[in-house]
Amino acid sequence: MQALSTAKSGERYTIKWMLGNQKVMDFLHRHDFCEGNPIDVILRNNDWMIIGNDMCRVAIGCEVADRIQV
């Protein structure tokens, strides 16, 4: 298990668990980023990353990605 912020671009992972601000968690759950679901790392930078699933793509900061374990 590793933090999403350390994941490689172009790889698919499964979300093991997530912690964070309630508004952020609600946003991620509304867009089907939930525990047990697959997640694609589209692009990873030092400060932010673009993640996706079958429904959408989202840009998140690495401070948020640190709280998502894959």
N, C-alpha and C positions, 0 to 999 in steps of 0.2 A: 504494500500500500504506500502511496506517495501523495504529496500535495499536487493539486492540479497545476499550480504555478511552475512546477518542475517537469511537467509532461512535454513530450516532443511534438512539434508541429507535424501534421499529417497522420497522426495516430488516432485510433479509436480506443476509448477507455470506458469502464463502467463506474458510475458514481457509487461509492461505498457509503459515505455519509457527508453531511453538510451542516455547518453551523454558521450563524451570522445574524445580522440585523433583520428584524421581522419583515420590513418592507422589501429588502433584497430577497429574502427567502420566498415571500409571496410572489414576487416578480418571476423568480426562477421556476417556481412550481406552476405558475400560470402558463409558462412556455414549455412545460414538460421536461424541465431539468430536475429530476427527482432521484432519490436513492434507488439503485437497481437499474436505472435506465442508461443506455449507451450515450456517450458524448464524444464528439469529434473535436480535436484541437486543430482549427483551421490555420491559425497564425499565432505565434508567440513572440512577444517583444520583452524588453526588460521591465517595463512598467504596466503593460496591458496585454490582453490576448483576446482572440476571437474564437469563440466556441460555437458549436452547432449541433443540431440533432436533425431528425427528419422534417421537423416543422419550421425551424427558424435558425438564424445565426444571431449571436449576441456578443458585444464587446464588453469585457469586464476588466477591472483593474486587478493586478496581481495580489493586492491585499485581500480581495474577495476570493481569488483563486487559492490563496493559502489556506482558506477555511473549508475547501472542498477536497475530500480525499478520494482518490481513484485507485 
